[in-house]
Amino acid sequence: MTPSSTLDSIEFAENPEPRCPCILLLDTSSSMNGAPINALNQGLRTFRDSLIRDSLASRRVEIAVVTFDSEVRLIQDFVTADQFQPPTLATGGLTHMGSGIHRALDLIQSRKAQYRANGVVYYRPWVFMITDGEPQGESEEIVRQASQRIKDEEANKRVAFFAVGVEGANMTRLKDIVVRAPVKLIGLNFAEMFIWLSASMQRVSQSKVDDQITLTPPGWGTI
């Protein structure tokens, strides 16, 4: 048994609750500099604070953070909400969105394998992507393959992939990449958006694993 799998076994033994994984896939390219990244950082803290007020969600919802600019970085690997320490993100570079999508989907595949190896029940994972642009600085083939992966994962109910466009985002391009209609954020309403996301994750975590959950309309954005 490898050290990481031993740690997994300990983690799941200490908290055998079903898991509700959510990856925050965040655009940190240079155009997010200033007010947008400050509002996003504050929103991450709001998300954590809202989730940990729900004792069940705090042990069932797992959060990971992946950022993309000219590089793709795993800022936070999966931890339960009660262990999540919101990072303070900085900006710079281009928008390697396709590569970011691939990394997020790879991360989910890996985490699901860990759940299965440890006999842990899990809900359909969520990916929640936030961007103020469009793919930039990477090959069109990477983006096309990423889009196809989203379509395949959604069609097989393996992932629920949500996209949010901040002011300046190319919503038409986003709509071509994802399956679910992307939501246009109103202003810099990151706090309201993360409160909605927290409430949605709480509803999922309190349901039966195969239940269909009806989400409330996002009052913080427009479709």
Summary of the structure (lengths in Angstrom):
residues: 223
radius of gyration: 16.6
end to end distance: 47.3
largest distance: 49.1
contacts: 737
relative contact order: 0.17
helix: 46%
strand: 21%
